[in-house]
Amino acid sequence: MNQEALEIEFKNQNIPYKREKELTIIFKGVELNKKYYADFVCYDKIIVEKKALTALNTDHEAQLLNYLKATRFRLGILVNFGEQKLKYKRMVL
């Protein structure tokens, strides 16, 4: 499943989202010039990162945690469509 398909599903389920949302990064109270782009941000507060890999690893989890810390969002979902069965991990700060 690619981003387009996930976007269609969000629409069908009436889930408000923004695709490839630019994330503002705050470090010690200062906004950085560097920007990150989340695959999706749902409800203006949940980061959804999509992967299509044979397996998720700690690097992928670290990436999502960094996004959460930098944006001060509290919830992120890491979704992997590359395995035989859909795998996901819910991460909360």
C-alpha positions, 0 to 999 in steps of 0.5 A, spaced: 500 500 500 502 506 498 501 513 500 496 514 495 492 508 498 493 510 505 490 517 503 484 514 500 483 510 506 483 516 511 478 520 506 473 514 506 474 514 514 473 521 515 480 522 518 482 529 517 490 529 515 495 533 511 500 529 507 507 530 507 506 535 512 512 540 513 514 540 521 517 545 524 523 543 529 524 547 536 530 546 539 531 550 546 525 554 544 528 556 538 525 554 531 530 551 526 531 552 519 531 545 518 525 542 516 522 535 516 516 532 513 512 527 516 508 522 511 502 524 514 499 528 520 492 526 522 488 530 527 493 536 527 497 532 532 498 525 530 504 523 526 503 517 521 510 515 518 509 509 513 514 504 511 515 499 506 520 494 508 522 487 510 522 489 517 522 495 522 528 497 526 530 501 532 532 506 527 525 507 524 523 508 531 528 513 533 526 517 527 519 517 529 521 519 536 525 525 534 519 527 530 515 527 536 520 530 541 522 536 536 514 538 534 512 536 541 506 532 539 505 526 543 503 520 539 506 517 533 504 511 529 509 507 525 506 503 519 510 498 515 506 495 509 512 491 507 511 485 511 507 479 510 502 482 515 501 489 516 505 491 522 505 498 526 507 501 532 504 506 536 509 511 540 507 516 545 511 521 549 
